[in-house]
Amino acid sequence: MLKWTTQEAADMLGMSRPTLIKILDEGHIPYHRSGNRRKVKYKDVMHYKQAIDNKRLQALNELSELDQALGLGY
């Protein structure tokens, strides 16, 4: 099972390490400690990435539908 450092996970998600730490502390991605370091599982990071990507696409679709309804689309 592949485990990442917080920096590796933050890089994959395109965010800063402090932002990722906040997400971990809020319980959005499970992690465990190895000494004084946090480790995250690859599958958990990918699951979180898929979830935020899906939310982003949903928001874009809703905005597109609103543009069309208001006649602002192309």
Stockholm file with secondary structure:
# STOCKHOLM 1.0

chainA/1-74         MLKWTTQEAADMLGMSRPTLIKILDEGHIPYHRSGNRRKVKYKDVMHYKQAIDNKRLQALNELSELDQALGLGY
#=GR chainA/1-74 SS CCEEEHHHHHHHHTSCHHHHHHHHHTTSSCCEEETTEEEEEHHHHHHHHHHHHHHHHHHHHHHHHHHHHTTCCC
#=GC SS_cons        CCEEEHHHHHHHHTSCHHHHHHHHHTTSSCCEEETTEEEEEHHHHHHHHHHHHHHHHHHHHHHHHHHHHTTCCC
//
